[in-house]
Amino acid sequence: MFPKSSRVLVVDDSMAMRTLTAEQLKSLGYKNVEEAENGKVAMEIIKTQQSNGVTFDLIILDWNMPVMNGIDFLYEMKLDSKIRKSPVLVITAEGDVKQVTQAISAGASEYIVKPFDETILNEKMKAIWEKNGKKP
């Protein structure tokens, strides 16, 4: 499982969903949680942190957002060699198999359909950790 000191960025245009997800993460023991309201803001935060030598261990990303949606964010991530391999958990209300496939092929590590609870979030984070070759 991700160490509790991991830095997590929650990207969602809904302040209620960002807050809920951040609270679930904090309940699971994660204290280093930041938030962004869309993909463009998230990319700016990531690049600013990067310039200071800091990276995010996990990005939790909504699919449907204004300005820059989740899929466009994933495509832009692929262009940056410093963040292209960052683990991304896509969270969305869309359960269409085509979208799941598109998200995974664009670089998402895992996918959760809303609504979800803390247990599902924890399971998906564990799956991402194990896929990256790191065992708890």
URTAQUI-V528727 format. One record per backbone hydrogen bond with DSSP energy under -0.5 kcal/mol. CO is the residue of the C=O (numbers start at 1). NH is the residue of the N-H. If there is no record, write none. Layout:
co->(CO;CO)
nh->(NH;NH)
//
This chain:
co->(3;4;6;6;7;7;8;8;9;9;10;10;11;13;14;15;16;17;18;19;20;21;22;23;24;25;26;29;31;32;34;36;38;39;40;41;42;43;44;45;46;47;48;49;49;50;58;59;59;60;61;63;63;66;68;69;70;71;72;73;74;75;76;77;79;80;80;83;87;88;88;88;89;90;91;92;96;96;97;98;99;100;101;102;103;104;110;112;117;118;119;120;121;122;123;124;125;126;127;128;129;130;133)
nh->(6;31;8;32;57;58;10;34;11;60;12;36;62;15;18;19;20;21;22;23;24;25;26;27;28;30;29;31;33;8;10;12;42;43;44;45;46;47;48;49;50;51;52;52;54;53;9;61;89;11;91;65;70;68;39;73;74;75;76;77;78;79;79;80;81;83;84;86;59;90;109;110;61;112;63;114;99;100;101;102;103;104;105;106;108;107;90;92;121;122;123;124;125;126;127;128;129;130;131;132;134;133;135)
//
